[in-house]
Amino acid sequence: MVQCPDCRHTGEASADWLVTVDNGATTATLVVCPSCDTILGGGGGVAEGSGSQAASDGTTSWSMVAGGPKRTGFKPEVAGPRESADLEWEQHKGGAVAFAPALVDDTLYVVNRTRGPSHVTAHDRTDGGEQWHAETESQITAAPAVAEDSVYVVDRSGTLYAFDATDGATRWTATLTESNDRPAAPVVADGQVYVTTREATIHAFDATDGHENWVVEMGSEDYFSAVAVDDRILYVGGTKATVYALDSDDGSEIWQSETQYGTSSTPAVAGGTVYTGSQDRHVYAIDAADGSEQWRFDAGSHVYETSVDDDTVYAATEDDLLVALDIEDGTERWSFEAEGRFSATPAVTAETVYVGSADGAMYALDKATGQSRWTFETDDGIKGSAVVADGTVYFGSDDRHIYALSE
């Protein structure tokens, strides 16, 4: 048996855990968690335990927002439509699809946001056919996370749900808060589900049975971003200008790093560095070991979410810009301007960046230059991230549809 140290996914040591990566110069076979895509071992060009992520053509997984617990949004060697995009299928939902779907194996997990009870639906990713749906008590407030054969979502009633990933049956529920507020997107790692609330609390629940292992109340903050997790450390941004590193065992503080203003965007962790956007218009690179600032970049407007690949940080801004920065020093490489703000984490593959905008368009950008390869128009704003697998990009829109595009 093999167990991933990040998301605690367990399975037989079979071909599902093996991925071949070919970068043109070398070919390597890696041991990769099929749930969160963390590299567990292997060789030939990718360092073990580096926190890199990889995906094969057959077992691609985007198990939660930005691809996995580290929230990098990066899946090397995954191919999506590059030069053009045609509609493969679309599905109409009962409410806006405002959050990123989760994709595990051949199933796409989607939440739709309505004023009353919301739904989680599972779709066959090849044709969009609905496999099951499950209802929550009130409006779902964030994207789903999938791990341990469960789908985790949160709603405005302050409830965390665990649904069976195969049939949608309720496995357990847990109470986050007694206020009707908006919990952030859950992340699953180390056998725990981590959720933050707008009451500035961070909760850790056992992923198997929903038992609350610990809760931290940060009275100094108004509310938190969602959590990123790497090597059993939680990273989270607060609205009063602080980024925190917390121990996953008990929520105790390891360090805090000050910014100029609130940091409600979800951090991304890669290569020993934490990257985050801020309402003070900057992108920050922070040393994951001690919280010291490595560099900052003035993006000119509120920075929402960031993605990180091997050498570039991609920052989505309120000023309708997606900015690509050198990972070493934060200097600008290129920028792309849309007709509406970018508020979601970009999905980054080997050659292409996929990102939706409030102008209703999904853009495919050349990763090296930022040049637009194609644009697909929907009838309303796109607020959630895309996921990519086997030549297809999947995403939702506020026009109440899920889309699948291929070349």
N, C-alpha and C positions, 0 to 999 in steps of 0.2 A: 504494500500500500504506500501511496505517496500523499503527503499533506503539504499544502502551500502555507508558509509562515505568515503571509500577508492576509489572505481572506479565509484561511483554514479549510478550503475546499479539499476533500479527500477522495481518492479514487485509485483504481488499479493502475499500476505502471504499464500503460499501454501506448498505442500509437497516438491516442488523444493528447498525450502529454509531450509529444515530440514535434518540433517545428524545424523545418529546413529553411535557412535564410541565405540568400545569395545576393551579395552586394556588388557583383560584377567582378570583384577581385578574388574574393574568398567565399567558400560555402561552408556553413556550419550547421550542425544539428544540435538544437537546444532543447532542454527540458523546460517546458513552459506551462504554467497553470492554465487549464482551459477555461477557468472561471474568470480570473482577473488579468491574465496574460503576463504575470510577473515571471521573469526568467529565473529559474531555480538552479540551473547548471548547464554545462555544455562548453563549447569552445569554438575556436576558429574565428576570432575577430570581435566577439562580444564578451566583455568581462563578466564573470559570474558575480551575482549579488550586486550588480551595478544599479539595480532599480530600473533598468531598461525594460521595455515592453516589446513583445513580438507577437505576430499572429500569422497563422497559416491560412491557405486558401479555404480549407475545410472546417476549421474550428475557431473562426474569429469570434471574439467576445468583447462587447462593450457593456460590462456588467452593471455599470452605474455612470453617473454624469462624468464626462471627461475620461471615460474608459476604464477606470479602476481607482483604487484607494489613493494613489499618488496624485490623481487629478491632472495628469499631464496632457491629456487629449491627443496623445501621439501613438500611432500604430504603424511601425515601420513595416515595409513590404506588403502592406494591404493596398489593393488596387481598387479605385473607384472610377467612375466615368471622368475622363480627362479632357478630351477635345470637344466633346458634345454630350448632350444628355437628352434622352427621350423618356417619356413617362412609361414606366413598366406597369405600375398599378397605383390606384389611389383608393382610400377608404374614407367614407364620411363618418364622423363621430358625432355624438350628442352634444359636445361642447368643444371649446377651443382646446387645441393640442399645444399647450404653451410651454411644455417641458420636454427635455430630451428623452427619447425612448431608450430602453435597454435592449441589447441584442445578445443572446446566448445561444450558441449552436444555431438551430434553424428557426428560432422563435423570437419575435419582436414583442416586447412588453411596453404598453402605451398607457398613459393616464390622460383622461380628458377632464377639463375643468368646467363644472357647471355651478350654478348658484346654490343648488341643494346638494344631495348626494352625488358623488362622482363615481366613475368606474375605472377599474384597471382591466385592460383587455390583452389577451395573448393572440398574436397573429402569426400565421405561417408566412415566413419572410419571402417565400418564392412567389406567392400569389395574393397575399394579404388576407386570406381567409381567416375568419375569427375562430379560434380554438376554444376559448372560454372568456367569461367576464365575471368580475366580482365587484360588489358595491361597498362603498365606505359610508359612514354616517353623515359626513358633511364634505365640503369642498376639499379636494386634494390640493396641497400647497406646494408640492415639489416633485421632482423626477423620481422614478422608482430606482431601487437597487436590487440586484439579483445575486444571491449566494446561498450555499447550503440547500439548494433546491427550493428556495423560498423567494418570493417577491415582496420587498418591504416598501411601504409607502406611509406617508403621514398626512393627516387632514386637520382642518381648522378646529375640530373638537379637541385637539391635543391628543390624538390617538395614533399610535404606531401599530400598523397591521403587518402581519406575516401571512401571506397567502401561499398555498402550495403551487409551485411553478408548473406542475403538470396539469392540474384541473381547476385551480382557483379557489379551492376550499380554504377556509380560514383556519390557520394553524394556531395562532394566538394573537392577542392584542395587548397593548400596554399603554398606560397613561403617561403622557409627557408633561402636561401642564393642565391646570384647570381653567385657564383663560382661553377665549376663542381667538387665538392668535395664529401666526404662520410659522410653523416649524420649517427648518431648512431641509434640503435633500439628505436622506440618510446615506451613510457610508458603512460598509461592512468590511472588517479586517480583524485579525487576531481573535476570531470567534465571537466578536461583539458587534453590535449595531450602534453607531454613534450618531446622535441627532442633537442639533442646537435649536434653541427657541428664541423668540423676540423678547423674552424675559431675561436674556443673558444667562441662560443655563445650558450646560452640556450634559447630556445623559449617555450612559453606556449600558446597553441591555445585552443579555446573553442571546446570541443569535438563534439558539436552539429552542428555548422555552419562553423568552421574553422577560426573564427575571432581571430587575434593575440591579446592576452590579455597583454602580455609583452615579452620583450626580454632583456637579460643581456649579455653584451659584457665584457669578461674578458681578457683584453689585456696582462695580466701577464702570460697567458697560451698559449700553442701552439694549443692544442685541448683537448676535454673532453672525458671521458667515457660516456656510457649511464647512465641514471638516475635511482636511487631507490627512492621510496616514502613511507613514513610512518608518519601517524598522521599529514598530511599537511606540512611535511618538506621534501625537496629534498636533496638527498645526491649524490655527484658526485665527481669523481676523475679527477685531472688535470695532464698533462704530465710533469709539472715542480714541482713535488713533493708536491702536496697539495691535501687534501680532504676537500670539502666544504659542509656546511649545509646551505640551502637557504630556505627562506619563500616562500611557494607555492602561496601566494597571489600576490606578486610583484617581486619575485626573489631577494629580499634583503638578504645580507649575515648575517647569525646568528653566525657562527664560521668557522674557518679553522684550519686544523690539518696538520702539516708538516711531511713528510716522507723523506727518504734519496734520493729518485729518483722518477721518474714518476709513477703515479698510474692510468693507463689507463684502468684497469679492473673495471667492474661494481660493486659497493658496494652491499652488502647484509645486510639487517637490521632485527634484531631479538632480542627481550627481552631487548630493550634499548641500544643495542650495534650495531655499524657499523663494518662490517668485509670486508676487501678488500685486494687484492693482489697488488704487486708492482713490477716494473721493477728492484727494488733494491734487489730482491730475497726474500723479506719478506712478510709474512702475518701479517696484523695489525688488532687489536681489539681496537676500538675507542669508547669512551663514546658518545652516541647519544645526550646527553643533553648539553655537553660543549666542546666536541672535544678532551678531554684528552686521552692520550694513556693508554690502560689497559694492553696490552701485545703485543709482537711481536715474530714471529717465523722465523728463517732463513731456507728457503726451498732449498737453494742452487742454484736456477736459477729463471728466470723471472716467476712470478706467474700470471697466466691469470685470471681465474674466480674462485669464491668460492661459495659453497652451505653451508647451515646451518640447522641443525635439533635441537632437544631439548638439546643435549649435545655434539655435535661434529661439527667441521668446516671441510669441505672438500675442498682442494686447488688443482687446476689443474696447472701443471708446464710445462715449456719449456723443462725440462730435463727428459721428458717421465715418470714423476711420478705423481700419485695422492696420496696426503698425508692427513691423517685424524688426526685432532688435538683436544685435550680436550678444550671445549668451555670456561672453567673457567680460564685456565692459559696458553693455547697454547702449552702444551707438546704433543709430537707426540704419537699417539696411534698405527698407522700402516701406511705403505706405499705400493703402488702397482706400479710396473714398466711395461710399455708397450714397443713396439718397435717404437714408434713415440710419439710426444708431445701431451699432453692434452690441448686443448685451449678453450673448451666449458664448460659451467656450468654443473656440474653433476646433474642428476635427482635422487632424494633421496626419497625412499618410506619407509614403516615400517621396511623392512628387507634387502633391496637391494639398491645398488648404481649402476645406469646405466650411462656409460660414453663412448663416442667415442674417437678415437685417429687418428692422422695423418697416422698411419699404416694401416688404412682402416677397423679396427675392432671395433665392439661394444662390450663392456665388461659389464658383470653383476657381481658385487662384493658383497660378504657378508658384510653388514654394520658394523657388530661387529668386524670382523677380517681382512677384506680386501682380503680374499681368493676369487679367481676367481671361479664363479659358472658355467659360460659358456661364450663362445666367438663366435661371428658371423662375418664372413669375408665379406667385400664388395670389389669392384674393385678399390677403390680410397679412399682418406682420408675423415674422418668424422670430420667436423669443427663445426657443430651445435649441440645443446643439444637435448636430447630425451624427449618425453612425454610418460606418462604411464597411462593406463586406462583399467579396467575390464580384467586383465590378459594379456594385450598386450602392447608392447612397440613400439613406432613409431619414426622414425628418417629419415633423408636424408643423402645422400653421394655425394661427388664430382663426383661419377660415373654416375650422372644424374638420380638416382632412389630414390624413397621413399620406405621405408620398413616397414612392420608390422610383428612383431614376437610374437608368443604365445607359451605356453608350450604344 
